[in-house]
Amino acid sequence: MSFFISDAMAEAPVAAAQGEVPFFANPFFMLVIMVVFFYFFIIRPQNKRNKEHKELMSSLGKGDEVALAGGMLGKVTKVSDDYVVVEVAANTEIRFQKSAVTNTLPKGTIKNI
């Protein structure tokens, strides 16, 4: 019967040398590295952008020229707590949420376009 089973198949597997796993290959260490990566490259920059946008919304005032979400440009005519009224053309005012303002433009930008 031994002619059906080769000697190599019949031998017991050799146990791998049980050495200590390198520190950088430890799954817990890899998890810590991933959390640090997400913090510095995703969460922290997003918080910085949110802070800058909140400062922009709080500094809006009458007469500021702004760019809005969707690419619309206009001049601020009225500011309330949550909304801003923007003149987008002569005698055309539209009310937007403050969060729709993406950035302020230098004075005279709209006239030069």
Phi, psi and omega in degrees: 000336183291346179285346176276335181251119180288156182297327180293324180285332185279343182286148177289144179296146180280129180291135178292148180295123182273091177255174178282137180287136178301149185301319183289346178267358179292130181300324179295318178298319179296322178296317178298317178298319179295319179296317178297318178300310180299320181297310186282333184253349180234303187288311183298312177297325179294318177297322179295316178296318179298319179295316179297321180291321177296320177296321178298314181295324181284339182266002180295140179215168180298134179095350178291140174265129188230156169252135183250164176302134183098354176091006180283139178247148178188177180247132181289129178248337180206140180233129173240189184298313185249342186236159176225136177261126185239131175272113183262342176205174180300126179059027177233108180245138180232140179265131179233158169287148180301328182292346178282345178284121182267323176196164176263152182250155175297150180302136178088001181294318183293323179293329182279350181274000000 
